[in-house]
Amino acid sequence: MNRILLAISSGLLFALGWPTYGFPLLLFFAFVPLLIAEQNIRQSETKRKGLKVFGLAYLTFVLWNLITTSWLVYASVFGAAFAVFVNSALMALLFLIYHKYAKRISTNRALLFLVALWISFEKLHLNWEFSWPWLNLGNGFSEHITWIQWYEYTGTFGGTLWILLVNVLVFKGVLNYLSSKSKSVIKSMVIKLALMIGIPIILSSIMYVNYSHEGETINIIALQPNIDPYSEKYQMSNLKFEELFVELSDSKITDSTDLIMTPETFFAESTHLSRFDNSLLRNRLERYVSKHPQVNILTGISFIDFFNDKNRIRKETNTYKFRPNTWYDDYNSAIFINTSDSIAQYNKSKLVVGIENFPYQNILKPIIGDAMIDLGGTVAMKTTQDSRGVFTASNGKFKTGPVICYESVYGEFVTGYIRNGANFLSIITNDAWWNESQGHKQHLSLARLRAIETRRDIARSANTGISAIINARGDITTRLGYGKKGALAGQVVTNDYKTFYVLAGDYIARISIFIMLFVFLIGFFRKKRQVL
């Protein structure tokens, strides 16, 4: 078969298997055509084998990235191109490395190396400064939550491993059939395939049907102001937004309301942190709470904090120099207001590359100066914090983790809120940058994975939608559609149980890194195989 057609087939299988429109069963076969093309090149007499393998892999992954994440273009054409073509190149590089090592070691070890290498790459994508884990394979089941209830033990890396192992099984079955032409090989492969795909789904379905937990019922209002971030949001004053807050909240509030949530940077006009305590905005919000003393308010806000103490500057945070001996931190924050005297604050700490974070400043800043790599949205380097903050209700009824926007993509990161005591999660976000596209739909879908991993109900407030309530099984129980202005009233149930994944984190990835390095060293010191 034509190698280019094989590469295209793999790219389309990845894309058509991806949420929110795709069917993830296709992901179990997506690597197979590309693996066949790679082996065909490796065993041929053609020249420049490595270049050809890289080219075919790049074609596959460009198709996958382009079809599933091209919505980034609504925020920035350059940002979309950077994300699609650079991420595709990194994926193709992985396949090139696999190709080089497959020449030196046995097929089984080479495939083991590929599995461990891919998982290691996904782990890198969760932690390095060019982080873009949107297409990590385990995310592919986010719309089929009845298949993956066991994520509470494995996290999304369990899904990645599942996809890779089934692809390896199918690929080896194809190779065995091509060499033997025996129907018994096909029969054996079909049986193994049914078991490898079917057993996890059956176990998950049983877990889904039987799962429940008991806790406090929390009545929530999630506001959805539907403000255009390109033309309106940053032109309105915080006091105007406070009026909008009262208008939307009053449309749903009752005597049993426990929590009112607003989206990320709802109060977008930068507020001096040191002046906030005496500000009219705080006064108005506290006045609203005094009228409804059972209510807690969780809202997004932009803060600027000026200081003169040079010792406060930390290398791992983004701090600006304002003038000689004066610096300031710029925060994308969540604050929590209730009848208690103090106001809790959490600062967003997983930042969007190029929008809120300058990646590898020590290397890039001497080259490009203060210019940012604009990946869309409002460019402003944000200051982070080390630990995950948890907000406690004034009556102690609940503790919630304030997950801000992009942070909800990171499984192990979100477990930090649970380990710090959160018994449900609150996601505040602004998904208006990408218009009516797959962007905001995929972002909501990924939140369902966090619910399963942590077994926490989730309340989600989004600027333009989709605001939603998600239960601990990953079901979306109620939602307010994209582009609708209003307030969503719903309930979550608290849970204090810590799942195995919350306690162990991305252990599958850490084991894979060890295996990858071990197999790499075996291949490095082994003589090149003469027969493949």
Secondary structure as a PSIPRED ss2 file (coil, helix, strand):
# PSIPRED VFORMAT (PSIPRED V4.0)

   1 M C   1.000  0.000  0.000
   2 N C   1.000  0.000  0.000
   3 R H   0.000  1.000  0.000
   4 I H   0.000  1.000  0.000
   5 L H   0.000  1.000  0.000
   6 L H   0.000  1.000  0.000
   7 A H   0.000  1.000  0.000
   8 I H   0.000  1.000  0.000
   9 S H   0.000  1.000  0.000
  10 S H   0.000  1.000  0.000
  11 G H   0.000  1.000  0.000
  12 L H   0.000  1.000  0.000
  13 L H   0.000  1.000  0.000
  14 F H   0.000  1.000  0.000
  15 A H   0.000  1.000  0.000
  16 L H   0.000  1.000  0.000
  17 G C   1.000  0.000  0.000
  18 W C   1.000  0.000  0.000
  19 P C   1.000  0.000  0.000
  20 T C   1.000  0.000  0.000
  21 Y C   1.000  0.000  0.000
  22 G C   1.000  0.000  0.000
  23 F C   1.000  0.000  0.000
  24 P H   0.000  1.000  0.000
  25 L H   0.000  1.000  0.000
  26 L H   0.000  1.000  0.000
  27 L H   0.000  1.000  0.000
  28 F H   0.000  1.000  0.000
  29 F H   0.000  1.000  0.000
  30 A C   1.000  0.000  0.000
  31 F H   0.000  1.000  0.000
  32 V H   0.000  1.000  0.000
  33 P H   0.000  1.000  0.000
  34 L H   0.000  1.000  0.000
  35 L H   0.000  1.000  0.000
  36 I H   0.000  1.000  0.000
  37 A H   0.000  1.000  0.000
  38 E H   0.000  1.000  0.000
  39 Q H   0.000  1.000  0.000
  40 N H   0.000  1.000  0.000
  41 I H   0.000  1.000  0.000
  42 R H   0.000  1.000  0.000
  43 Q C   1.000  0.000  0.000
  44 S C   1.000  0.000  0.000
  45 E C   1.000  0.000  0.000
  46 T C   1.000  0.000  0.000
  47 K C   1.000  0.000  0.000
  48 R C   1.000  0.000  0.000
  49 K H   0.000  1.000  0.000
  50 G H   0.000  1.000  0.000
  51 L H   0.000  1.000  0.000
  52 K H   0.000  1.000  0.000
  53 V H   0.000  1.000  0.000
  54 F H   0.000  1.000  0.000
  55 G H   0.000  1.000  0.000
  56 L H   0.000  1.000  0.000
  57 A H   0.000  1.000  0.000
  58 Y H   0.000  1.000  0.000
  59 L H   0.000  1.000  0.000
  60 T H   0.000  1.000  0.000
  61 F H   0.000  1.000  0.000
  62 V H   0.000  1.000  0.000
  63 L H   0.000  1.000  0.000
  64 W H   0.000  1.000  0.000
  65 N H   0.000  1.000  0.000
  66 L H   0.000  1.000  0.000
  67 I H   0.000  1.000  0.000
  68 T H   0.000  1.000  0.000
  69 T H   0.000  1.000  0.000
  70 S H   0.000  1.000  0.000
  71 W H   0.000  1.000  0.000
  72 L H   0.000  1.000  0.000
  73 V H   0.000  1.000  0.000
  74 Y H   0.000  1.000  0.000
  75 A C   1.000  0.000  0.000
  76 S C   1.000  0.000  0.000
  77 V H   0.000  1.000  0.000
  78 F H   0.000  1.000  0.000
  79 G H   0.000  1.000  0.000
  80 A H   0.000  1.000  0.000
  81 A H   0.000  1.000  0.000
  82 F H   0.000  1.000  0.000
  83 A H   0.000  1.000  0.000
  84 V H   0.000  1.000  0.000
  85 F H   0.000  1.000  0.000
  86 V H   0.000  1.000  0.000
  87 N H   0.000  1.000  0.000
  88 S H   0.000  1.000  0.000
  89 A H   0.000  1.000  0.000
  90 L H   0.000  1.000  0.000
  91 M H   0.000  1.000  0.000
  92 A H   0.000  1.000  0.000
  93 L H   0.000  1.000  0.000
  94 L H   0.000  1.000  0.000
  95 F H   0.000  1.000  0.000
  96 L H   0.000  1.000  0.000
  97 I H   0.000  1.000  0.000
  98 Y H   0.000  1.000  0.000
  99 H H   0.000  1.000  0.000
 100 K H   0.000  1.000  0.000
 101 Y H   0.000  1.000  0.000
 102 A H   0.000  1.000  0.000
 103 K C   1.000  0.000  0.000
 104 R C   1.000  0.000  0.000
 105 I C   1.000  0.000  0.000
 106 S C   1.000  0.000  0.000
 107 T H   0.000  1.000  0.000
 108 N H   0.000  1.000  0.000
 109 R H   0.000  1.000  0.000
 110 A H   0.000  1.000  0.000
 111 L H   0.000  1.000  0.000
 112 L H   0.000  1.000  0.000
 113 F H   0.000  1.000  0.000
 114 L H   0.000  1.000  0.000
 115 V H   0.000  1.000  0.000
 116 A H   0.000  1.000  0.000
 117 L H   0.000  1.000  0.000
 118 W H   0.000  1.000  0.000
 119 I H   0.000  1.000  0.000
 120 S H   0.000  1.000  0.000
 121 F H   0.000  1.000  0.000
 122 E H   0.000  1.000  0.000
 123 K H   0.000  1.000  0.000
 124 L H   0.000  1.000  0.000
 125 H H   0.000  1.000  0.000
 126 L H   0.000  1.000  0.000
 127 N H   0.000  1.000  0.000
 128 W C   1.000  0.000  0.000
 129 E C   1.000  0.000  0.000
 130 F C   1.000  0.000  0.000
 131 S C   1.000  0.000  0.000
 132 W C   1.000  0.000  0.000
 133 P H   0.000  1.000  0.000
 134 W H   0.000  1.000  0.000
 135 L H   0.000  1.000  0.000
 136 N C   1.000  0.000  0.000
 137 L H   0.000  1.000  0.000
 138 G H   0.000  1.000  0.000
 139 N H   0.000  1.000  0.000
 140 G H   0.000  1.000  0.000
 141 F H   0.000  1.000  0.000
 142 S C   1.000  0.000  0.000
 143 E C   1.000  0.000  0.000
 144 H C   1.000  0.000  0.000
 145 I H   0.000  1.000  0.000
 146 T H   0.000  1.000  0.000
 147 W H   0.000  1.000  0.000
 148 I C   1.000  0.000  0.000
 149 Q C   1.000  0.000  0.000
 150 W C   1.000  0.000  0.000
 151 Y H   0.000  1.000  0.000
 152 E H   0.000  1.000  0.000
 153 Y H   0.000  1.000  0.000
 154 T H   0.000  1.000  0.000
 155 G C   1.000  0.000  0.000
 156 T H   0.000  1.000  0.000
 157 F H   0.000  1.000  0.000
 158 G H   0.000  1.000  0.000
 159 G H   0.000  1.000  0.000
 160 T H   0.000  1.000  0.000
 161 L H   0.000  1.000  0.000
 162 W H   0.000  1.000  0.000
 163 I H   0.000  1.000  0.000
 164 L H   0.000  1.000  0.000
 165 L H   0.000  1.000  0.000
 166 V H   0.000  1.000  0.000
 167 N H   0.000  1.000  0.000
 168 V H   0.000  1.000  0.000
 169 L H   0.000  1.000  0.000
 170 V H   0.000  1.000  0.000
 171 F H   0.000  1.000  0.000
 172 K H   0.000  1.000  0.000
 173 G H   0.000  1.000  0.000
 174 V H   0.000  1.000  0.000
 175 L H   0.000  1.000  0.000
 176 N H   0.000  1.000  0.000
 177 Y H   0.000  1.000  0.000
 178 L H   0.000  1.000  0.000
 179 S H   0.000  1.000  0.000
 180 S H   0.000  1.000  0.000
 181 K C   1.000  0.000  0.000
 182 S C   1.000  0.000  0.000
 183 K H   0.000  1.000  0.000
 184 S H   0.000  1.000  0.000
 185 V H   0.000  1.000  0.000
 186 I H   0.000  1.000  0.000
 187 K H   0.000  1.000  0.000
 188 S H   0.000  1.000  0.000
 189 M H   0.000  1.000  0.000
 190 V H   0.000  1.000  0.000
 191 I H   0.000  1.000  0.000
 192 K H   0.000  1.000  0.000
 193 L H   0.000  1.000  0.000
 194 A H   0.000  1.000  0.000
 195 L H   0.000  1.000  0.000
 196 M H   0.000  1.000  0.000
 197 I H   0.000  1.000  0.000
 198 G H   0.000  1.000  0.000
 199 I H   0.000  1.000  0.000
 200 P H   0.000  1.000  0.000
 201 I H   0.000  1.000  0.000
 202 I H   0.000  1.000  0.000
 203 L H   0.000  1.000  0.000
 204 S H   0.000  1.000  0.000
 205 S H   0.000  1.000  0.000
 206 I H   0.000  1.000  0.000
 207 M H   0.000  1.000  0.000
 208 Y H   0.000  1.000  0.000
 209 V H   0.000  1.000  0.000
 210 N H   0.000  1.000  0.000
 211 Y C   1.000  0.000  0.000
 212 S C   1.000  0.000  0.000
 213 H C   1.000  0.000  0.000
 214 E C   1.000  0.000  0.000
 215 G C   1.000  0.000  0.000
 216 E C   1.000  0.000  0.000
 217 T E   0.000  0.000  1.000
 218 I E   0.000  0.000  1.000
 219 N E   0.000  0.000  1.000
 220 I E   0.000  0.000  1.000
 221 I E   0.000  0.000  1.000
 222 A E   0.000  0.000  1.000
 223 L E   0.000  0.000  1.000
 224 Q E   0.000  0.000  1.000
 225 P C   1.000  0.000  0.000
 226 N C   1.000  0.000  0.000
 227 I C   1.000  0.000  0.000
 228 D C   1.000  0.000  0.000
 229 P C   1.000  0.000  0.000
 230 Y C   1.000  0.000  0.000
 231 S C   1.000  0.000  0.000
 232 E C   1.000  0.000  0.000
 233 K H   0.000  1.000  0.000
 234 Y H   0.000  1.000  0.000
 235 Q H   0.000  1.000  0.000
 236 M C   1.000  0.000  0.000
 237 S C   1.000  0.000  0.000
 238 N H   0.000  1.000  0.000
 239 L H   0.000  1.000  0.000
 240 K H   0.000  1.000  0.000
 241 F H   0.000  1.000  0.000
 242 E H   0.000  1.000  0.000
 243 E H   0.000  1.000  0.000
 244 L H   0.000  1.000  0.000
 245 F H   0.000  1.000  0.000
 246 V H   0.000  1.000  0.000
 247 E H   0.000  1.000  0.000
 248 L H   0.000  1.000  0.000
 249 S H   0.000  1.000  0.000
 250 D H   0.000  1.000  0.000
 251 S C   1.000  0.000  0.000
 252 K C   1.000  0.000  0.000
 253 I C   1.000  0.000  0.000
 254 T C   1.000  0.000  0.000
 255 D C   1.000  0.000  0.000
 256 S C   1.000  0.000  0.000
 257 T C   1.000  0.000  0.000
 258 D C   1.000  0.000  0.000
 259 L E   0.000  0.000  1.000
 260 I E   0.000  0.000  1.000
 261 M E   0.000  0.000  1.000
 262 T C   1.000  0.000  0.000
 263 P C   1.000  0.000  0.000
 264 E C   1.000  0.000  0.000
 265 T C   1.000  0.000  0.000
 266 F C   1.000  0.000  0.000
 267 F E   0.000  0.000  1.000
 268 A E   0.000  0.000  1.000
 269 E E   0.000  0.000  1.000
 270 S E   0.000  0.000  1.000
 271 T E   0.000  0.000  1.000
 272 H E   0.000  0.000  1.000
 273 L H   0.000  1.000  0.000
 274 S H   0.000  1.000  0.000
 275 R H   0.000  1.000  0.000
 276 F H   0.000  1.000  0.000
 277 D C   1.000  0.000  0.000
 278 N C   1.000  0.000  0.000
 279 S C   1.000  0.000  0.000
 280 L H   0.000  1.000  0.000
 281 L H   0.000  1.000  0.000
 282 R H   0.000  1.000  0.000
 283 N H   0.000  1.000  0.000
 284 R H   0.000  1.000  0.000
 285 L H   0.000  1.000  0.000
 286 E H   0.000  1.000  0.000
 287 R H   0.000  1.000  0.000
 288 Y H   0.000  1.000  0.000
 289 V H   0.000  1.000  0.000
 290 S H   0.000  1.000  0.000
 291 K H   0.000  1.000  0.000
 292 H C   1.000  0.000  0.000
 293 P C   1.000  0.000  0.000
 294 Q C   1.000  0.000  0.000
 295 V C   1.000  0.000  0.000
 296 N E   0.000  0.000  1.000
 297 I E   0.000  0.000  1.000
 298 L E   0.000  0.000  1.000
 299 T E   0.000  0.000  1.000
 300 G E   0.000  0.000  1.000
 301 I E   0.000  0.000  1.000
 302 S E   0.000  0.000  1.000
 303 F E   0.000  0.000  1.000
 304 I E   0.000  0.000  1.000
 305 D E   0.000  0.000  1.000
 306 F E   0.000  0.000  1.000
 307 F E   0.000  0.000  1.000
 308 N C   1.000  0.000  0.000
 309 D C   1.000  0.000  0.000
 310 K H   0.000  1.000  0.000
 311 N H   0.000  1.000  0.000
 312 R H   0.000  1.000  0.000
 313 I C   1.000  0.000  0.000
 314 R C   1.000  0.000  0.000
 315 K C   1.000  0.000  0.000
 316 E C   1.000  0.000  0.000
 317 T C   1.000  0.000  0.000
 318 N C   1.000  0.000  0.000
 319 T E   0.000  0.000  1.000
 320 Y E   0.000  0.000  1.000
 321 K E   0.000  0.000  1.000
 322 F E   0.000  0.000  1.000
 323 R E   0.000  0.000  1.000
 324 P C   1.000  0.000  0.000
 325 N C   1.000  0.000  0.000
 326 T E   0.000  0.000  1.000
 327 W E   0.000  0.000  1.000
 328 Y E   0.000  0.000  1.000
 329 D E   0.000  0.000  1.000
 330 D E   0.000  0.000  1.000
 331 Y E   0.000  0.000  1.000
 332 N E   0.000  0.000  1.000
 333 S E   0.000  0.000  1.000
 334 A E   0.000  0.000  1.000
 335 I E   0.000  0.000  1.000
 336 F E   0.000  0.000  1.000
 337 I E   0.000  0.000  1.000
 338 N C   1.000  0.000  0.000
 339 T C   1.000  0.000  0.000
 340 S C   1.000  0.000  0.000
 341 D C   1.000  0.000  0.000
 342 S C   1.000  0.000  0.000
 343 I C   1.000  0.000  0.000
 344 A E   0.000  0.000  1.000
 345 Q E   0.000  0.000  1.000
 346 Y E   0.000  0.000  1.000
 347 N E   0.000  0.000  1.000
 348 K C   1.000  0.000  0.000
 349 S C   1.000  0.000  0.000
 350 K C   1.000  0.000  0.000
 351 L C   1.000  0.000  0.000
 352 V C   1.000  0.000  0.000
 353 V E   0.000  0.000  1.000
 354 G C   1.000  0.000  0.000
 355 I C   1.000  0.000  0.000
 356 E C   1.000  0.000  0.000
 357 N E   0.000  0.000  1.000
 358 F C   1.000  0.000  0.000
 359 P C   1.000  0.000  0.000
 360 Y C   1.000  0.000  0.000
 361 Q H   0.000  1.000  0.000
 362 N H   0.000  1.000  0.000
 363 I H   0.000  1.000  0.000
 364 L H   0.000  1.000  0.000
 365 K H   0.000  1.000  0.000
 366 P H   0.000  1.000  0.000
 367 I H   0.000  1.000  0.000
 368 I H   0.000  1.000  0.000
 369 G C   1.000  0.000  0.000
 370 D C   1.000  0.000  0.000
 371 A C   1.000  0.000  0.000
 372 M C   1.000  0.000  0.000
 373 I C   1.000  0.000  0.000
 374 D C   1.000  0.000  0.000
 375 L C   1.000  0.000  0.000
 376 G C   1.000  0.000  0.000
 377 G C   1.000  0.000  0.000
 378 T C   1.000  0.000  0.000
 379 V C   1.000  0.000  0.000
 380 A C   1.000  0.000  0.000
 381 M C   1.000  0.000  0.000
 382 K C   1.000  0.000  0.000
 383 T C   1.000  0.000  0.000
 384 T C   1.000  0.000  0.000
 385 Q C   1.000  0.000  0.000
 386 D C   1.000  0.000  0.000
 387 S C   1.000  0.000  0.000
 388 R C   1.000  0.000  0.000
 389 G C   1.000  0.000  0.000
 390 V C   1.000  0.000  0.000
 391 F E   0.000  0.000  1.000
 392 T E   0.000  0.000  1.000
 393 A C   1.000  0.000  0.000
 394 S C   1.000  0.000  0.000
 395 N C   1.000  0.000  0.000
 396 G C   1.000  0.000  0.000
 397 K C   1.000  0.000  0.000
 398 F C   1.000  0.000  0.000
 399 K E   0.000  0.000  1.000
 400 T E   0.000  0.000  1.000
 401 G E   0.000  0.000  1.000
 402 P E   0.000  0.000  1.000
 403 V E   0.000  0.000  1.000
 404 I E   0.000  0.000  1.000
 405 C H   0.000  1.000  0.000
 406 Y H   0.000  1.000  0.000
 407 E H   0.000  1.000  0.000
 408 S H   0.000  1.000  0.000
 409 V H   0.000  1.000  0.000
 410 Y C   1.000  0.000  0.000
 411 G H   0.000  1.000  0.000
 412 E H   0.000  1.000  0.000
 413 F H   0.000  1.000  0.000
 414 V H   0.000  1.000  0.000
 415 T H   0.000  1.000  0.000
 416 G H   0.000  1.000  0.000
 417 Y H   0.000  1.000  0.000
 418 I H   0.000  1.000  0.000
 419 R H   0.000  1.000  0.000
 420 N C   1.000  0.000  0.000
 421 G C   1.000  0.000  0.000
 422 A C   1.000  0.000  0.000
 423 N C   1.000  0.000  0.000
 424 F E   0.000  0.000  1.000
 425 L E   0.000  0.000  1.000
 426 S E   0.000  0.000  1.000
 427 I E   0.000  0.000  1.000
 428 I E   0.000  0.000  1.000
 429 T E   0.000  0.000  1.000
 430 N C   1.000  0.000  0.000
 431 D C   1.000  0.000  0.000
 432 A H   0.000  1.000  0.000
 433 W H   0.000  1.000  0.000
 434 W H   0.000  1.000  0.000
 435 N C   1.000  0.000  0.000
 436 E C   1.000  0.000  0.000
 437 S C   1.000  0.000  0.000
 438 Q H   0.000  1.000  0.000
 439 G H   0.000  1.000  0.000
 440 H H   0.000  1.000  0.000
 441 K H   0.000  1.000  0.000
 442 Q H   0.000  1.000  0.000
 443 H H   0.000  1.000  0.000
 444 L H   0.000  1.000  0.000
 445 S H   0.000  1.000  0.000
 446 L H   0.000  1.000  0.000
 447 A H   0.000  1.000  0.000
 448 R H   0.000  1.000  0.000
 449 L H   0.000  1.000  0.000
 450 R H   0.000  1.000  0.000
 451 A H   0.000  1.000  0.000
 452 I H   0.000  1.000  0.000
 453 E H   0.000  1.000  0.000
 454 T H   0.000  1.000  0.000
 455 R C   1.000  0.000  0.000
 456 R C   1.000  0.000  0.000
 457 D C   1.000  0.000  0.000
 458 I E   0.000  0.000  1.000
 459 A E   0.000  0.000  1.000
 460 R E   0.000  0.000  1.000
 461 S E   0.000  0.000  1.000
 462 A E   0.000  0.000  1.000
 463 N C   1.000  0.000  0.000
 464 T C   1.000  0.000  0.000
 465 G C   1.000  0.000  0.000
 466 I C   1.000  0.000  0.000
 467 S E   0.000  0.000  1.000
 468 A E   0.000  0.000  1.000
 469 I E   0.000  0.000  1.000
 470 I E   0.000  0.000  1.000
 471 N C   1.000  0.000  0.000
 472 A C   1.000  0.000  0.000
 473 R C   1.000  0.000  0.000
 474 G C   1.000  0.000  0.000
 475 D C   1.000  0.000  0.000
 476 I E   0.000  0.000  1.000
 477 T E   0.000  0.000  1.000
 478 T E   0.000  0.000  1.000
 479 R E   0.000  0.000  1.000
 480 L E   0.000  0.000  1.000
 481 G C   1.000  0.000  0.000
 482 Y C   1.000  0.000  0.000
 483 G C   1.000  0.000  0.000
 484 K C   1.000  0.000  0.000
 485 K C   1.000  0.000  0.000
 486 G E   0.000  0.000  1.000
 487 A E   0.000  0.000  1.000
 488 L E   0.000  0.000  1.000
 489 A E   0.000  0.000  1.000
 490 G E   0.000  0.000  1.000
 491 Q E   0.000  0.000  1.000
 492 V E   0.000  0.000  1.000
 493 V E   0.000  0.000  1.000
 494 T C   1.000  0.000  0.000
 495 N C   1.000  0.000  0.000
 496 D C   1.000  0.000  0.000
 497 Y C   1.000  0.000  0.000
 498 K C   1.000  0.000  0.000
 499 T C   1.000  0.000  0.000
 500 F H   0.000  1.000  0.000
 501 Y H   0.000  1.000  0.000
 502 V H   0.000  1.000  0.000
 503 L H   0.000  1.000  0.000
 504 A H   0.000  1.000  0.000
 505 G C   1.000  0.000  0.000
 506 D C   1.000  0.000  0.000
 507 Y H   0.000  1.000  0.000
 508 I H   0.000  1.000  0.000
 509 A H   0.000  1.000  0.000
 510 R H   0.000  1.000  0.000
 511 I H   0.000  1.000  0.000
 512 S H   0.000  1.000  0.000
 513 I H   0.000  1.000  0.000
 514 F H   0.000  1.000  0.000
 515 I H   0.000  1.000  0.000
 516 M H   0.000  1.000  0.000
 517 L H   0.000  1.000  0.000
 518 F H   0.000  1.000  0.000
 519 V H   0.000  1.000  0.000
 520 F H   0.000  1.000  0.000
 521 L H   0.000  1.000  0.000
 522 I H   0.000  1.000  0.000
 523 G H   0.000  1.000  0.000
 524 F H   0.000  1.000  0.000
 525 F H   0.000  1.000  0.000
 526 R C   1.000  0.000  0.000
 527 K C   1.000  0.000  0.000
 528 K C   1.000  0.000  0.000
 529 R C   1.000  0.000  0.000
 530 Q C   1.000  0.000  0.000
 531 V C   1.000  0.000  0.000
 532 L C   1.000  0.000  0.000
